[in-house]
Amino acid sequence: MIPNNIKIKMCKFCKGGDKTIEDVAKRFNVSVSTARNRCQLLHLPVKKKVQKLNEGIIEFCKDGDKTVEDVAKRFNMSVSTVRYKKDDLKLDVLPKEIGKVKRNARILKLVEDDELTYKEIGELFGVTRQAVAGIILRSGYSRWDSRRKKFKAIAKNINNDIKLGLTYKEINEKYTYSTLANLTARNLLPSLFSDLLEKRNRLITKKYKGEIAKSIVQSEDYDLNNPNGINTLSGVYSISSKNGFKKYPKIGRRCDGGTFEDKKILRYIQNKRDKHGWTFKKIAEKLTRLGYKTLTGKEFDMPNVVYKYNAYKKNKYKRLNY
Protein backbone atom coordinates (compact mmCIF):
# COMPACT_ATOMS: atom_id res chain seq x y z
CA MET A 1 0.00 0.00 0.00
CA ILE A 2 1.17 3.53 -0.78
CA PRO A 3 0.51 6.12 1.95
CA ASN A 4 -1.98 8.80 0.92
CA ASN A 5 0.47 11.68 1.48
CA ILE A 6 3.01 9.97 -0.82
CA LYS A 7 0.31 9.45 -3.47
CA ILE A 8 -0.55 13.15 -3.43
CA LYS A 9 3.09 14.21 -3.63
CA MET A 10 3.83 11.80 -6.48
CA CYS A 11 0.81 13.02 -8.45
CA LYS A 12 1.91 16.63 -8.06
CA PHE A 13 5.52 15.80 -8.98
CA CYS A 14 4.51 13.96 -12.17
CA LYS A 15 1.75 16.37 -13.16
CA GLY A 16 3.66 17.98 -16.05
CA GLY A 17 4.33 14.66 -17.74
CA ASP A 18 8.00 15.46 -18.25
CA LYS A 19 9.46 13.35 -15.43
CA THR A 20 11.18 9.99 -15.84
CA ILE A 21 10.99 6.99 -13.54
CA GLU A 22 14.57 7.75 -12.47
CA ASP A 23 13.47 11.29 -11.47
CA VAL A 24 10.66 9.85 -9.34
CA ALA A 25 13.03 7.35 -7.70
CA LYS A 26 15.51 10.08 -6.84
CA ARG A 27 12.85 12.48 -5.55
CA PHE A 28 11.19 9.96 -3.20
CA ASN A 29 14.40 8.09 -2.32
CA VAL A 30 13.25 4.67 -3.55
CA SER A 31 14.64 2.17 -6.03
CA VAL A 32 13.84 2.46 -9.77
CA SER A 33 11.77 -0.75 -9.69
CA THR A 34 9.71 0.54 -6.72
CA ALA A 35 9.17 3.86 -8.50
CA ARG A 36 8.10 2.05 -11.68
CA ASN A 37 5.59 -0.10 -9.78
CA ARG A 38 4.10 2.88 -7.96
CA CYS A 39 3.80 4.91 -11.18
CA GLN A 40 2.04 2.02 -12.89
CA LEU A 41 -0.27 1.56 -9.93
CA LEU A 42 -1.19 5.27 -9.88
CA HIS A 43 -1.25 5.56 -13.69
CA LEU A 44 1.19 8.49 -13.58
CA PRO A 45 2.38 10.05 -16.89
CA VAL A 46 6.13 9.34 -16.69
CA LYS A 47 8.65 8.98 -19.48
CA LYS A 48 11.42 6.53 -19.98
CA LYS A 49 14.88 8.01 -19.52
CA VAL A 50 15.79 7.38 -23.13
CA GLN A 51 12.61 9.06 -24.30
CA LYS A 52 13.43 12.23 -22.37
CA LEU A 53 16.98 12.16 -23.71
CA ASN A 54 15.74 11.84 -27.29
CA GLU A 55 13.37 14.77 -26.84
CA GLY A 56 16.26 16.87 -25.51
CA ILE A 57 18.42 15.96 -28.52
CA ILE A 58 15.64 16.82 -30.97
CA GLU A 59 15.09 20.18 -29.27
CA PHE A 60 18.83 20.91 -29.33
CA CYS A 61 19.06 20.18 -33.07
CA LYS A 62 15.92 22.00 -34.19
CA ASP A 63 17.82 25.08 -35.47
CA GLY A 64 19.65 22.90 -38.00
CA ASP A 65 23.07 24.36 -37.26
CA LYS A 66 24.46 21.67 -34.95
CA THR A 67 27.01 19.00 -35.84
CA VAL A 68 27.21 15.44 -34.56
CA GLU A 69 30.16 16.54 -32.41
CA ASP A 70 28.07 19.36 -30.85
CA VAL A 71 25.33 16.88 -29.89
CA ALA A 72 27.83 14.42 -28.45
CA LYS A 73 29.48 17.10 -26.33
CA ARG A 74 26.18 18.58 -25.11
CA PHE A 75 24.69 15.26 -23.96
CA ASN A 76 27.94 13.58 -22.91
CA MET A 77 27.65 10.82 -25.52
CA SER A 78 30.03 9.27 -27.98
CA VAL A 79 30.01 10.47 -31.60
CA SER A 80 29.14 6.96 -32.81
CA THR A 81 26.05 6.85 -30.53
CA VAL A 82 24.83 10.17 -31.94
CA ARG A 83 25.37 8.92 -35.51
CA TYR A 84 23.33 5.82 -34.63
CA LYS A 85 20.49 7.98 -33.30
CA LYS A 86 20.64 10.47 -36.16
CA ASP A 87 18.62 8.40 -38.63
CA ASP A 88 16.32 6.96 -35.98
CA LEU A 89 15.36 10.43 -34.66
CA LYS A 90 15.64 12.11 -38.08
CA LEU A 91 18.03 14.71 -36.69
CA ASP A 92 18.88 17.73 -38.82
CA VAL A 93 22.64 17.77 -38.17
CA LEU A 94 25.39 19.19 -40.36
CA PRO A 95 28.77 17.86 -41.43
CA LYS A 96 31.47 19.01 -39.04
CA GLU A 97 33.01 21.70 -41.23
CA ILE A 98 29.72 23.23 -42.40
CA GLY A 99 28.46 23.24 -38.82
CA LYS A 100 31.52 25.16 -37.68
CA VAL A 101 31.07 27.78 -40.40
CA LYS A 102 27.44 28.39 -39.38
CA ARG A 103 28.33 28.41 -35.71
CA ASN A 104 31.14 30.92 -36.28
CA ALA A 105 28.76 33.14 -38.27
CA ARG A 106 26.32 33.18 -35.35
CA ILE A 107 29.14 33.94 -32.91
CA LEU A 108 30.29 36.85 -35.10
CA LYS A 109 26.73 38.19 -35.24
CA LEU A 110 26.48 38.16 -31.45
CA VAL A 111 29.83 39.93 -31.14
CA GLU A 112 28.70 42.60 -33.61
CA ASP A 113 25.53 43.16 -31.60
CA ASP A 114 27.85 44.02 -28.68
CA GLU A 115 25.42 42.89 -25.99
CA LEU A 116 27.30 39.87 -24.58
CA THR A 117 30.88 39.29 -23.46
CA TYR A 118 33.12 36.68 -25.12
CA LYS A 119 32.66 34.47 -22.06
CA GLU A 120 28.85 34.64 -22.23
CA ILE A 121 28.90 33.90 -25.98
CA GLY A 122 31.24 30.97 -25.39
CA GLU A 123 28.86 29.51 -22.82
CA LEU A 124 26.02 29.62 -25.36
CA PHE A 125 28.01 27.55 -27.86
CA GLY A 126 29.95 25.35 -25.44
CA VAL A 127 33.35 26.88 -26.22
CA THR A 128 35.84 28.92 -24.21
CA ARG A 129 36.26 32.69 -24.21
CA GLN A 130 39.63 32.25 -25.92
CA ALA A 131 37.99 30.20 -28.69
CA VAL A 132 35.49 33.00 -29.33
CA ALA A 133 38.34 35.55 -29.45
CA GLY A 134 40.19 33.32 -31.95
CA ILE A 135 37.12 33.07 -34.21
CA ILE A 136 36.72 36.87 -34.19
CA LEU A 137 40.42 37.44 -34.84
CA ARG A 138 40.39 35.13 -37.88
CA SER A 139 37.29 36.87 -39.23
CA GLY A 140 39.11 40.22 -39.32
CA TYR A 141 36.44 41.93 -37.21
CA SER A 142 37.54 44.43 -34.53
CA ARG A 143 35.15 45.07 -31.67
CA TRP A 144 37.29 48.06 -30.62
CA ASP A 145 36.94 49.77 -34.02
CA SER A 146 33.24 49.02 -34.09
CA ARG A 147 32.71 50.50 -30.64
CA ARG A 148 34.72 53.60 -31.51
CA LYS A 149 32.57 54.24 -34.58
CA LYS A 150 29.46 53.67 -32.49
CA PHE A 151 30.60 56.07 -29.76
CA LYS A 152 31.61 58.70 -32.33
CA ALA A 153 28.06 58.63 -33.67
CA ILE A 154 26.64 58.96 -30.13
CA ALA A 155 29.01 61.86 -29.36
CA LYS A 156 27.79 63.66 -32.48
CA ASN A 157 24.16 63.14 -31.41
CA ILE A 158 24.91 64.46 -27.90
CA ASN A 159 26.53 67.62 -29.28
CA ASN A 160 23.45 68.16 -31.45
CA ASP A 161 21.21 67.70 -28.38
CA ILE A 162 23.25 70.30 -26.47
CA LYS A 163 22.76 72.76 -29.33
CA LEU A 164 19.02 72.04 -29.26
CA GLY A 165 18.95 73.02 -25.57
CA LEU A 166 18.67 69.70 -23.71
CA THR A 167 19.68 69.94 -20.04
CA TYR A 168 22.37 67.79 -18.49
CA LYS A 169 19.68 65.80 -16.65
CA GLU A 170 17.79 65.09 -19.90
CA ILE A 171 20.99 64.05 -21.69
CA ASN A 172 21.94 61.77 -18.79
CA GLU A 173 18.51 60.10 -18.89
CA LYS A 174 18.66 59.69 -22.67
CA TYR A 175 22.16 58.21 -22.98
CA THR A 176 22.84 56.83 -19.46
CA TYR A 177 25.76 57.75 -17.23
CA SER A 178 27.90 54.78 -18.35
CA THR A 179 27.69 55.86 -22.01
CA LEU A 180 28.77 59.41 -21.13
CA ALA A 181 31.62 58.03 -19.02
CA ASN A 182 32.79 55.83 -21.92
CA LEU A 183 32.76 58.79 -24.31
CA THR A 184 34.75 60.91 -21.87
CA ALA A 185 37.29 58.11 -21.29
CA ARG A 186 37.82 57.78 -25.05
CA ASN A 187 38.30 61.57 -25.41
CA LEU A 188 35.34 61.65 -27.80
CA LEU A 189 33.38 64.01 -25.57
CA PRO A 190 34.67 66.60 -23.09
CA SER A 191 33.62 66.25 -19.49
CA LEU A 192 30.04 67.34 -20.12
CA PHE A 193 29.08 68.03 -16.51
CA SER A 194 32.21 70.06 -15.68
CA ASP A 195 31.95 72.08 -18.91
CA LEU A 196 28.30 72.97 -18.26
CA LEU A 197 29.12 73.74 -14.63
CA GLU A 198 31.94 76.09 -15.63
CA LYS A 199 29.69 77.85 -18.14
CA ARG A 200 26.94 78.24 -15.52
CA ASN A 201 29.38 79.61 -12.91
CA ARG A 202 30.73 82.23 -15.34
CA LEU A 203 27.16 83.37 -16.03
CA ILE A 204 26.32 83.53 -12.31
CA THR A 205 29.38 85.71 -11.67
CA LYS A 206 28.46 88.02 -14.56
CA LYS A 207 24.86 88.42 -13.34
CA TYR A 208 25.92 88.92 -9.72
CA LYS A 209 27.86 92.03 -10.74
CA GLY A 210 24.58 93.75 -11.62
CA GLU A 211 21.99 91.88 -9.51
CA ILE A 212 21.52 90.73 -5.94
CA ALA A 213 22.26 87.11 -5.06
CA LYS A 214 18.62 86.42 -4.12
CA SER A 215 17.38 87.15 -7.67
CA ILE A 216 19.92 84.65 -9.07
CA VAL A 217 18.80 81.94 -6.65
CA GLN A 218 15.15 82.49 -7.59
CA SER A 219 15.84 82.76 -11.33
CA GLU A 220 14.33 80.18 -13.69
CA ASP A 221 16.81 81.03 -16.44
CA TYR A 222 17.75 77.81 -18.30
CA ASP A 223 21.50 78.58 -18.37
CA LEU A 224 21.55 79.30 -14.62
CA ASN A 225 20.03 75.90 -13.84
CA ASN A 226 22.06 73.68 -16.16
CA PRO A 227 23.45 71.20 -15.09
CA ASN A 228 21.80 72.13 -11.76
CA GLY A 229 20.55 75.21 -9.98
CA ILE A 230 21.92 77.20 -7.02
CA ASN A 231 19.67 77.00 -3.96
CA THR A 232 21.51 79.24 -1.45
CA LEU A 233 22.90 82.75 -1.32
CA SER A 234 26.19 81.43 0.00
CA GLY A 235 26.46 79.34 -3.17
CA VAL A 236 26.34 82.52 -5.28
CA TYR A 237 28.92 84.22 -3.04
CA SER A 238 31.23 81.20 -3.19
CA ILE A 239 31.06 80.87 -7.00
CA SER A 240 31.68 84.56 -7.63
CA SER A 241 34.59 84.60 -5.15
CA LYS A 242 36.24 81.62 -6.84
CA ASN A 243 35.89 83.45 -10.17
CA GLY A 244 37.73 86.46 -8.73
CA PHE A 245 34.78 88.77 -8.06
CA LYS A 246 33.69 90.06 -4.65
CA LYS A 247 30.94 92.65 -4.61
CA TYR A 248 31.94 93.68 -1.11
CA PRO A 249 35.67 92.99 -0.83
CA LYS A 250 35.88 94.41 2.70
CA ILE A 251 33.58 91.68 4.01
CA GLY A 252 35.33 88.45 5.01
CA ARG A 253 34.04 85.17 6.47
CA ARG A 254 31.32 86.19 8.90
CA CYS A 255 31.08 82.62 10.19
CA ASP A 256 34.50 83.16 11.82
CA GLY A 257 32.96 85.80 14.07
CA GLY A 258 33.55 89.54 14.43
CA THR A 259 32.67 92.38 12.10
CA PHE A 260 34.39 94.11 9.22
CA GLU A 261 33.19 97.69 9.76
CA ASP A 262 35.60 100.57 10.18
CA LYS A 263 36.99 100.89 13.71
CA LYS A 264 35.79 104.50 13.89
CA ILE A 265 32.16 103.40 13.54
CA LEU A 266 32.59 100.49 15.95
CA ARG A 267 34.06 102.76 18.64
CA TYR A 268 31.29 105.30 18.09
CA ILE A 269 28.66 102.59 18.67
CA GLN A 270 30.41 101.37 21.82
CA ASN A 271 30.84 104.90 23.18
CA LYS A 272 27.20 105.90 22.68
CA ARG A 273 25.95 102.64 24.15
CA ASP A 274 28.26 102.26 27.17
CA LYS A 275 28.94 105.88 28.16
CA HIS A 276 25.77 107.66 27.07
CA GLY A 277 23.26 104.82 27.40
CA TRP A 278 21.74 105.29 23.97
CA THR A 279 19.41 102.63 22.59
CA PHE A 280 20.53 100.69 19.55
CA LYS A 281 17.70 102.20 17.53
CA LYS A 282 18.84 105.73 18.39
CA ILE A 283 22.44 104.88 17.47
CA ALA A 284 21.32 103.49 14.10
CA GLU A 285 19.27 106.65 13.34
CA LYS A 286 22.21 108.90 14.32
CA LEU A 287 24.64 107.00 12.04
CA THR A 288 22.15 107.37 9.17
CA ARG A 289 21.84 111.13 9.76
CA LEU A 290 25.63 111.43 9.77
CA GLY A 291 25.66 109.78 6.34
CA TYR A 292 27.35 106.53 7.33
CA LYS A 293 26.41 103.33 5.52
CA THR A 294 27.19 99.66 6.02
CA LEU A 295 29.80 97.86 3.93
CA THR A 296 27.01 96.69 1.62
CA GLY A 297 25.89 100.29 1.01
CA LYS A 298 22.73 100.14 3.12
CA GLU A 299 21.57 102.38 5.99
CA PHE A 300 22.19 101.20 9.53
CA ASP A 301 19.27 99.62 11.38
CA MET A 302 18.86 98.37 14.95
CA PRO A 303 19.72 94.64 14.36
CA ASN A 304 22.80 95.69 12.41
CA VAL A 305 24.03 97.93 15.21
CA VAL A 306 23.34 95.20 17.83
CA TYR A 307 25.42 92.68 15.90
CA LYS A 308 28.36 95.09 15.46
CA TYR A 309 28.27 96.15 19.10
CA ASN A 310 28.34 92.54 20.39
CA ALA A 311 31.05 91.53 17.93
CA TYR A 312 33.21 94.49 18.97
CA LYS A 313 32.70 93.83 22.69
CA LYS A 314 33.62 90.16 22.36
CA ASN A 315 36.64 91.08 20.26
CA LYS A 316 36.02 88.19 17.86
CA TYR A 317 37.31 90.05 14.83
CA LYS A 318 40.92 88.80 14.72
CA ARG A 319 42.04 91.01 11.83
CA LEU A 320 41.56 94.25 13.82
CA ASN A 321 43.43 95.19 16.96
CA TYR A 322 40.78 96.81 19.10
Secondary structure in CASP SS format (residue, H / E / C, confidence):
PFRMAT SS
TARGET T0000
AUTHOR 0000-0000-0000
METHOD secondary structure of the structure
MODEL  1
M C 1.00
I C 1.00
P C 1.00
N H 1.00
N H 1.00
I H 1.00
K H 1.00
I H 1.00
K H 1.00
M H 1.00
C H 1.00
K H 1.00
F H 1.00
C C 1.00
K C 1.00
G C 1.00
G C 1.00
D C 1.00
K C 1.00
T E 1.00
I H 1.00
E H 1.00
D H 1.00
V H 1.00
A H 1.00
K H 1.00
R H 1.00
F C 1.00
N C 1.00
V C 1.00
S C 1.00
V H 1.00
S H 1.00
T H 1.00
A H 1.00
R H 1.00
N H 1.00
R H 1.00
C H 1.00
Q H 1.00
L H 1.00
L H 1.00
H C 1.00
L C 1.00
P C 1.00
V C 1.00
K E 1.00
K C 1.00
K H 1.00
V H 1.00
Q H 1.00
K H 1.00
L H 1.00
N H 1.00
E H 1.00
G H 1.00
I H 1.00
I H 1.00
E H 1.00
F H 1.00
C C 1.00
K C 1.00
D C 1.00
G C 1.00
D C 1.00
K C 1.00
T E 1.00
V H 1.00
E H 1.00
D H 1.00
V H 1.00
A H 1.00
K H 1.00
R H 1.00
F C 1.00
N C 1.00
M C 1.00
S C 1.00
V H 1.00
S H 1.00
T H 1.00
V H 1.00
R H 1.00
Y H 1.00
K H 1.00
K H 1.00
D H 1.00
D H 1.00
L H 1.00
K C 1.00
L C 1.00
D C 1.00
V C 1.00
L E 1.00
P C 1.00
K H 1.00
E H 1.00
I H 1.00
G H 1.00
K H 1.00
V H 1.00
K H 1.00
R H 1.00
N H 1.00
A H 1.00
R H 1.00
I H 1.00
L H 1.00
K H 1.00
L H 1.00
V H 1.00
E H 1.00
D H 1.00
D C 1.00
E C 1.00
L C 1.00
T C 1.00
Y H 1.00
K H 1.00
E H 1.00
I H 1.00
G H 1.00
E H 1.00
L H 1.00
F H 1.00
G C 1.00
V C 1.00
T C 1.00
R H 1.00
Q H 1.00
A H 1.00
V H 1.00
A H 1.00
G H 1.00
I H 1.00
I H 1.00
L H 1.00
R H 1.00
S H 1.00
G C 1.00
Y C 1.00
S C 1.00
R H 1.00
W H 1.00
D H 1.00
S H 1.00
R H 1.00
R H 1.00
K H 1.00
K H 1.00
F H 1.00
K H 1.00
A H 1.00
I H 1.00
A H 1.00
K H 1.00
N H 1.00
I H 1.00
N H 1.00
N H 1.00
D H 1.00
I H 1.00
K H 1.00
L H 1.00
G C 1.00
L C 1.00
T C 1.00
Y H 1.00
K H 1.00
E H 1.00
I H 1.00
N H 1.00
E H 1.00
K H 1.00
Y H 1.00
T C 1.00
Y H 1.00
S H 1.00
T H 1.00
L H 1.00
A H 1.00
N H 1.00
L H 1.00
T H 1.00
A H 1.00
R C 1.00
N C 1.00
L C 1.00
L C 1.00
P C 1.00
S C 1.00
L H 1.00
F H 1.00
S H 1.00
D H 1.00
L H 1.00
L H 1.00
E H 1.00
K H 1.00
R H 1.00
N H 1.00
R H 1.00
L H 1.00
I H 1.00
T H 1.00
K H 1.00
K H 1.00
Y H 1.00
K C 1.00
G C 1.00
E C 1.00
I C 1.00
A H 1.00
K H 1.00
S H 1.00
I H 1.00
V H 1.00
Q H 1.00
S C 1.00
E C 1.00
D C 1.00
Y H 1.00
D H 1.00
L H 1.00
N H 1.00
N C 1.00
P C 1.00
N C 1.00
G C 1.00
I C 1.00
N C 1.00
T C 1.00
L H 1.00
S H 1.00
G H 1.00
V H 1.00
Y H 1.00
S H 1.00
I H 1.00
S H 1.00
S H 1.00
K H 1.00
N C 1.00
G C 1.00
F C 1.00
K C 1.00
K C 1.00
Y C 1.00
P C 1.00
K C 1.00
I C 1.00
G C 1.00
R C 1.00
R H 1.00
C H 1.00
D H 1.00
G C 1.00
G C 1.00
T C 1.00
F C 1.00
E C 1.00
D C 1.00
K H 1.00
K H 1.00
I H 1.00
L H 1.00
R H 1.00
Y H 1.00
I H 1.00
Q H 1.00
N H 1.00
K H 1.00
R H 1.00
D H 1.00
K C 1.00
H C 1.00
G C 1.00
W C 1.00
T C 1.00
F H 1.00
K H 1.00
K H 1.00
I H 1.00
A H 1.00
E H 1.00
K H 1.00
L H 1.00
T H 1.00
R H 1.00
L C 1.00
G C 1.00
Y C 1.00
K C 1.00
T C 1.00
L C 1.00
T C 1.00
G C 1.00
K C 1.00
E C 1.00
F C 1.00
D C 1.00
M H 1.00
P H 1.00
N H 1.00
V H 1.00
V H 1.00
Y H 1.00
K H 1.00
Y H 1.00
N H 1.00
A H 1.00
Y H 1.00
K H 1.00
K H 1.00
N C 1.00
K C 1.00
Y C 1.00
K C 1.00
R C 1.00
L C 1.00
N C 1.00
Y C 1.00
END
